[in-house]
Amino acid sequence: MDAFIESHGLGALLFATAAFFMGGFVKGGVGFALPLVAVTLSASVLPAQAAVGILIIPVFLTNLWQTIRHGLAPLMETAKRFWILNLVVMVVIWFSAGLLPGMDDRAFFAILGFGVSIFAGLQLFGWRPVLPSALEKPTQFIVGLISGFFGGIAGIWGPPVVLMLGAMNVSKQEHVRASGLCFFLGALVLAPAHLTSGVLNSETLPISAGMVIPALLGMWLGFKAHDRLDVDKFRKLVLIVLVLTALNLIRRALM
């Protein structure tokens, strides 16, 4: 921890801790967005590799929790339906993770900023495509490629998956299971991929382990608050914050 504080400052560590708490709360409240919130906010005060490195353990454990909440039998049915998506995401995350160490921070901020602003903007304005069942398998493949690319580089592979599940009009419970399983399997690959790339290292590993606490606490409170939240209004507020944060990342990329 001392090495991390020496490199990035105590203020950055505290800000990142708050970002992980908020990311966990949003994930508990609406079912996704821990990496989206945590990395986007953390990247505002940390270099790209540090922001992604400290994400890895919290994203693994929170998605494990989300995945097993509804039992194993329904989970197996969901796994059969979405096996193409999950396989492609895992393979592409493994290979794209190797791109991050050689990537300039400005390029990272641009990729993350444009990707998040497009997703959050589309969601904010209510765009919701409709996916015919005949196109489900090829769409899983395409979404897996896009999600895996962003997942390996930025630790964020949820937005295209969430868009696809909305277009398929799956039930609320299957949406949570399918997204949770995809996020968990992606995280299962992300950790060894970034141990290999060097992004998860002696400096980021202890901080990543420490970030489990605010992330799980936020997620637990999000679960508790879910039934009392106006989910639509809360989701819109989160999307507005994400758009503004993403625009700030684009600004940093261009400066």
HUNOR-V601039 format. One record per residue. RES is the residue in one small letter. OMEGA is omega in whole degrees, 0 to 359 (NA if undefined). D_CENTER is the distance of its C-alpha to the mean C-alpha in whole Angstrom. Layout:
RES&OMEGA&D_CENTER + RES&OMEGA&D_CENTER
This chain:
m&180&24 + d&180&27 + a&180&26 + f&180&22 + i&179&24 + e&182&27 + s&192&25 + h&178&23 + g&179&24 + l&180&24 + g&179&23 + a&179&20 + l&180&19 + l&178&20 + f&179&18 + a&178&15 + t&177&16 + a&179&16 + a&179&13 + f&175&11 + f&180&14 + m&178&13 + g&177&9 + g&180&11 + f&179&13 + v&180&11 + k&177&10 + g&183&13 + g&185&15 + v&172&13 + g&179&11 + f&169&7 + a&173&5 + l&179&5 + p&182&3 + l&181&4 + v&187&8 + a&182&8 + v&181&8 + t&179&9 + l&182&12 + s&180&13 + a&176&13 + s&183&16 + v&183&18 + l&171&17 + p&185&17 + a&185&15 + q&179&15 + a&181&15 + a&179&12 + v&183&10 + g&183&13 + i&180&12 + l&202&9 + i&182&10 + i&177&12 + p&182&10 + v&178&7 + f&186&10 + l&180&13 + t&179&11 + n&173&10 + l&179&14 + w&181&15 + q&186&13 + t&188&15 + i&185&18 + r&187&19 + h&177&21 + g&187&23 + l&184&23 + a&176&25 + p&181&23 + l&180&20 + m&177&23 + e&177&23 + t&180&20 + a&179&19 + k&183&23 + r&187&22 + f&184&18 + w&180&19 + i&179&19 + l&186&16 + n&180&15 + l&181&17 + v&178&17 + v&183&13 + m&182&14 + v&184&17 + v&175&15 + i&182&12 + w&184&16 + f&183&18 + s&178&15 + a&180&14 + g&179&18 + l&188&18 + l&183&16 + p&180&19 + g&185&21 + m&174&19 + d&181&21 + d&180&19 + r&177&20 + a&178&19 + f&181&15 + f&180&15 + a&180&17 + i&181&14 + l&182&11 + g&180&14 + f&181&15 + g&182&12 + v&182&11 + s&178&14 + i&180&15 + f&184&12 + a&179&13 + g&179&17 + l&179&17 + q&182&16 + l&181&18 + f&171&21 + g&179&21 + w&181&20 + r&180&20 + p&176&21 + v&185&23 + l&175&23 + p&183&26 + s&180&26 + a&182&28 + l&186&25 + e&184&23 + k&177&23 + p&178&23 + t&176&20 + q&180&18 + f&181&19 + i&179&18 + v&177&15 + g&178&14 + l&182&15 + i&182&13 + s&181&10 + g&179&11 + f&179&12 + f&180&9 + g&181&8 + g&184&11 + i&189&11 + a&183&8 + g&183&6 + i&177&4 + w&183&6 + g&188&5 + p&179&8 + p&179&11 + v&179&11 + v&177&11 + l&181&14 + m&181&15 + l&176&16 + g&179&17 + a&179&19 + m&178&20 + n&177&21 + v&179&20 + s&181&21 + k&181&19 + q&179&19 + e&175&18 + h&180&15 + v&180&14 + r&185&15 + a&179&14 + s&179&11 + g&179&11 + l&179&13 + c&180&11 + f&181&8 + f&181&10 + l&176&12 + g&179&10 + a&179&9 + l&178&13 + v&186&14 + l&183&11 + a&178&14 + p&179&17 + a&182&16 + h&165&15 + l&178&18 + t&182&20 + s&182&19 + g&179&20 + v&173&17 + l&189&16 + n&184&20 + s&178&23 + e&186&21 + t&184&18 + l&179&18 + p&179&20 + i&178&18 + s&177&15 + a&179&17 + g&181&18 + m&176&14 + v&185&14 + i&179&17 + p&180&16 + a&180&12 + l&177&15 + l&178&17 + g&181&15 + m&178&14 + w&178&17 + l&176&19 + g&175&16 + f&182&18 + k&185&21 + a&189&21 + h&184&19 + d&181&23 + r&180&24 + l&162&22 + d&192&22 + v&182&19 + d&180&20 + k&179&21 + f&180&18 + r&179&15 + k&178&17 + l&178&18 + v&181&14 + l&178&14 + i&178&17 + v&180&15 + l&178&12 + v&181&15 + l&179&17 + t&179&15 + a&177&14 + l&176&18 + n&176&19 + l&177&16 + i&177&19 + r&180&22 + r&179&21 + a&185&21 + l&183&24 + m&NA&26
